Amino acid sequence: MTADDARRLALGLAGAVEQPHHELTSFRVGGKIFATMTPDGAALRIFVSSDEVRDQWVAAEPEAVAPLFWGGRRRGLAVTLAKAEPGWVETLLRLSWQERC
């Protein structure tokens, strides 16, 4: 999966916009960030609030998904796009988007 694929999935969600966030690209709904992408487009950071959901995805896709720590706390999932499947990335993006709507 490429950065362009991830961008299309994120922006395909109702009301989603892309904005800079420091050195990252952010995807937001209602002004709230639901995902960010690294400057090189190699990784997507998806903010998911449930520890259980995060643990399930790290266990299910260990080659592509790692815990995301932000501000010293576990906040979501870091997805290596080259190893990711569009279907499950879309699922995670939708979950994060729904949490912020």
C-alpha angles and dihedrals in degrees: 000000000000135000088253090054091051091047091052091050094048095045091046089071115097113270095002118148134181120232136163116261110189104297092340135081112239132202114210143179121196089356092302122118115236097169142003133201127213117246092252092051092235098118138036119204111208119192112222120168101203117091089201093055092046092050092049093053095045089051094044097046107024094157093056108024131061133167114272117223116197123173090359093301133095104256108161146317133310109214122198100217097205088062098039131103116226094225096059094038087056089051092052093045091050091050092051092044091051091051089058100043 
